[in-house]
Amino acid sequence: MCLVLFAWEKHPRHRLIVAANRDEFYARPTAAAGWWADHPRVLAGRDLREGGTWLGITRDGRFAAVTNVREPEMYRVDAPSRGHLVGNFLVSRAPSMGYVAGLMPISPAFNGFNLLLWDGTTLAWFSNRSPGARTLPPGVYGLSNALLDTPWPKVVLGKDDLRRAMEEPDDELEARLFTSLARRDPAPDAELPRTGVGDERERALSSAFIATPEYGTRCSTVLLVGHDGEVSFTERTTTLPATDGWSEVRHRFRIGEEPVAG
């Protein structure tokens, strides 16, 4: 993931609201969100090269998502896939902070990452580029390719969009979040992050939805988890190369309930 906007315990109906874009090279093979055959309680997309995922939820109410930290001078091609950080949490029974405690000793082996973990009770954030971990109080948050709530323009705009969307009728929430995730306007040059990739690349990567010749927003996801346990998971996969077209999958279930056979 390269943009995750989320509201935690700030909406009268939804305990957790997530709006996220996954940015990746177009050549990397990917499966759309679905129930995993080898772990049927996990709902997530899948990286078909390494087997991990960028965002997912389970029938038991576990949620996780990851973004990379953009630091080209420190990138290692031999580092393990960060997608396993999400997948391993989803199939485990570890509490959020317990999982982080087990991860800390090996986290330096990975390229830079931000990890969101929700065990059904505690929502936590951990980065191997920041000391310690945090359990998050109720609030509206944003993650891109720097630490939590680093005020990159698309994070600031996305959080504002999320706050406004939560004030509108609930049946408009999903559509408004997808509109926000589809923003293609680059940040003003004076506000561009400086991560070592050059101004032209910074400009191309500064919008919420990215579309370059070889890399861009592969999918957009809106996840709503109700206080009553109802889950709505909608993923829109971009038609490649990145155009205005997309395909959509929708999943609806209640936390703790088994699927109906047949």
N, C-alpha and C positions, 0 to 999 in steps of 0.2 A: 504494500500500500504506500501511496505517497501523499494522501490527504485523508485524514480521519477527523471529522467534526462530530462531537457527541455531547449530549445533555444527559446528565445523571441526576435522577431524583428532582427534576425541575418542572415536570409536566403533570397536570392532574390525572391524566389517563395513562401515560407511558412512563414506566420507571427508567427505561434506557432508550434513547434515540441515537441512532448512528447514521451518518451519511458519509460515504467513503468512496474514493477513487483509487483504483489500482493502476499504476503506471508501470509499463514493462516493455521490453523489446518485442516487436510484433512477431519475431521469429520464434519466440519461446512458446512451446506447446502448452496449452492450458485447457482444462475442462471447466465448463460452467458449473455454477453452484448446484449441488445435488446431495442426496444422502449417500455416504460412502459405503461401498460394498464390503470393505474390510472392517469398517467401524460404523454399523448402521445407525448409531445414535448421533453421528456427526453430520451436520449440514454445512457444507463449505464448497467453494471452488477448489480446484487442485492444479498445482504445478506438475505437469506430466514429465518434466525432466528430473526433478528431485523428490517429488512425492509429497511435499508439504503444502501449505496454504498461506494466504495472506489475511484471511478473516473467516470466522466461522462461529457457529453456535451449536449447542447440543440439545437433545430432548430433555436433559436434566437441568438446563438453564445455565450452562457454562459458555462463556463468550471470550474470544480472544482476537486480537488484531496486531499486526506488526507494520512498522514503516522502517525504511532504511535511513541512516544518517548520511547526508551527502558530504563526503570528505575524500575526494579523488586521490589525494596524495597518500592516503592510508589504506586504500582498497587492496585486498589480497585475493587473488584468484583461487587460492587453495583453501579459503575459509569455508566452514560448513554452511549449508543453506539456512538462512534465517527463517524460512517457512516452516522448518521443523519445530521451532519454538512455539508456534501456534498449534500445530497439529498435535504435538506431544502433550500440551496442556489440555486440549479438548478431550483426548482419550484417557487422561488421568483422572484421579479422584482428589488430587492435591488441592488444598486451599490456595488462594492466590498468592499470599505471602510465603507460604511453605514452598510453592513451586519456585518463587524467586530465590528463596534461600538455597535451594538445591542448584539453581542455575548460576548463581553468582561466581562460584569457583571456576566454571568453564566459560563464562561469558566473554572473557578477553579473546577467546579463539575465534569469535564471530566478527565479521565486519560490523560497523556501527549500526545499532538498532534502537527503536522504541518499541516497547511491548505493553499492550493493554491486556489485563487479565481480570475476568469477573467469574467468581466461583458460585454465583447465585446470591451472594451476600455482600462480599467486599470487592470493590473495583479498585485495581492497583495499576500503577504505571512504573515501569522500570526501563532504564536505558543503561547499556554498558559504556556510555559516554558521560555518565553522571553518577556521583557517589550515592549508594543506597537506593531505596525504592520508596514510593509514596502510596498510601491509601488515599483515595480521592474523596473529598466531601462533595455534597451536592453542588452542581455547577455546570457551566457550559465551557467546553474545552476544545482545543484544536491541536492537531499534530500534522506536521508535514515532514520534511527531511532534516529537521533540527529538533531540539528538545521540546518537551511539552509546553505549549502556549508561547513558543518563540514567535514574535509578532511579524512573521512574513506576511506580505499583503494578502495572499489567498487564504491564510489562516484567519486574519482579522476580518476580511470580507465574509468568509464562510461562517464564522461565529455570529456575525451580525445577521446574516441571512437566516441562520438557525433560530436565533432569538425571535426574529420577526415571524418566522413560520410557525413557531409555537404559540403565537398570539392569535393566529387565524383559526377558522373552523377546522376541526380535526380531520374531516374528509378531504381537506386541501393540503395536509401536511406533507404527504409523500410527494405529490407533484411539485410542490414548492422546493423541496429538498433536491429533487432531481434537476430542477431548473438551476439551482445554485451550483450543483456539481458540474453542470454543462457550461459554465462560464469560460469563455475563451479569450477574454480581454487580458493582455499582459499587464504586469505592474509597470508604473512609471519608472524610467531608468534610475531616477534618484532613490527609489525605494527597493531596487533589486537586491536580493541577498548576494553576498560575495563569498562563494564557496569554492572558488578556484577552477571553475569551468569556463570562464570567459563571459563577457557581457552578452554576446549573441545567444549563447546556450542558456544563460541565466534568464534572459528575456523569454525564450521559448518555453522554459520550465516554470515560469512564474504564474501562469494561469491555472485555474482549477482543473480544467480539461486541457490536456496536452496533445498536440498533434504535430509531430515532426516526421520526416520521411521514414525513419527506422524505429522510432520509439514514441510511445504515447499512452493515453488512457485506454486501457484494455477493457475495463468494466467499471460500472458505478453501482453501488449498493446502498439501499435504504433498509435499515433494520429498526423495527419498533417492538419493544418488549413491554407489554402492559402490566400494570399493577396486579391484574387478575391472572397473569401468566400467559395471556394470548400473545403469540409471536407472529409478526409479519415480516417476511424476508423477501425483498424484491431485488433482483440483479438484472442490469441491462448491460449486455456485452456489445462492444462497439464492432461494427462491420469494418473489416480490415481491407485495405489500409484505412486509417482513421477518417471516417466521413461522418455525415449526419445520420447514417443508418445504424440501427441496433436491433438485437433480438432480446427477448425478455423471458425470465423464469420467475415464477412466484411460488412461495411456499408459506403455508399457514398451519400452525399447530399450537397446542397448549402445553406449556412446560409440565412434565410429569405424566402426561397421558401417553399411552401407547398408540401407535397407528392402527387404524381400522383395517383389518384384513379384507382382501377381495378387490 
